């Protein structure tokens, strides 16, 4: 179904941090027209969250949320999967490829949960134990191909998620000292994509 009106992207006003930024990167890369609504992440957020639930923008009270083709989509990884299926790209082509993409997405979700906990309450355990564990685990999947993406030269929705958390760990000072080569290739490849490069240049 052709998109007739711009999508509306709802997220917190926290710059390039957070899971919602993954959705925005995807929208940018795919060339999907959208407007965005940002909400302050301060002591007003609980009230804003309640209002968004009452308005039907989010059932969980969390964002990102995406108004897209008459639907309201929530939960950032399911949003990406929906968009990939709707567009007919950004996913694996075989059952095995789709398994790999979903498997890495599940690992990413666990990693993101730990990152969020650390953002709320800093701990040496995240930087010294948890982040290195996830960097090493994800690297094993990416090093199975010549890259730069998980499935070689074909980008999928999970590549945006992994790129984003690498970037977020760098911004919060919790990245590993030396990024594995396969993840360096991923990072460089994502940042060179036309629509992404322009966005990053404007939002360093």
Buried (B, 14 or more C-beta within 10 A) or exposed (E): EEEEEEBBBBBBEBEBBBBBBBBBBBBBBBEBEBEBBBBEBEEEBEEBBEEBBEEEBBEEBBBBBBBBBEEBBBBBBEBBBBBBEBBEBBBBEEEEBBEBBBEBBEBBBEBBEBBEEBBEEEEEEBBEEBBBEBBEEBBEBBBEBEBBBBBEEBBBBBBBBBBBBBBBBEEBEBBBEEBBEBBBBBBEBBBEBEEBEEBBEEEE
